Amino acid sequence: SDVCSSDLADLTRLRALVLLSREGELCVCELTHALDEIQPKISRHLALLREAHVVLDRRQGQWIYYRLNPKLPNWAQTILAETAEGIAKQAPFAGDQSALSKMHNRPGSAC
């Protein structure tokens, strides 16, 4: 697969991608907390993004971390970066960033 507009058309996926673009790498638990969604929903959306090669995952102990695929074509990286920058201060994206910043026990200590 390749990056397609449907990857960005879903609000949950777009919200996750914006956070990943800004944060670099996040644990599923961080995305669940920031987006205020249940873990199975977040994991389903991340699986779709992984299958489309938009994100990569890695397991560390019991946690799974996601990051943007660094091998995305330049045009896709540009779209994601400019989209994240352009909507970062709008709802719900600003709230997602705020919720993430207020999360206690972020990975590094415990997820």
C-alpha angles and dihedrals in degrees: 000000000000136000109290135177092256088067089064098032094076112080095216092052092045091050091051092047092050091053092046090049091053099037103036098220132016137181118238088247091058092051091046090052097043095046094039092227133130117267097244091056093049092046092050091053092046090050090055091050091047092050088052089051091239093121135026126213136206132187121227111179107308095340129089118209126199132201136169112274106257089207093064111128113268091249091055093048089050093050092049094046095047092044091051091048094046098050102031094104095045128088129297094014097059089050091051091054091046093049091049093050090052095048113122121217096021114181113288087064102029136320 
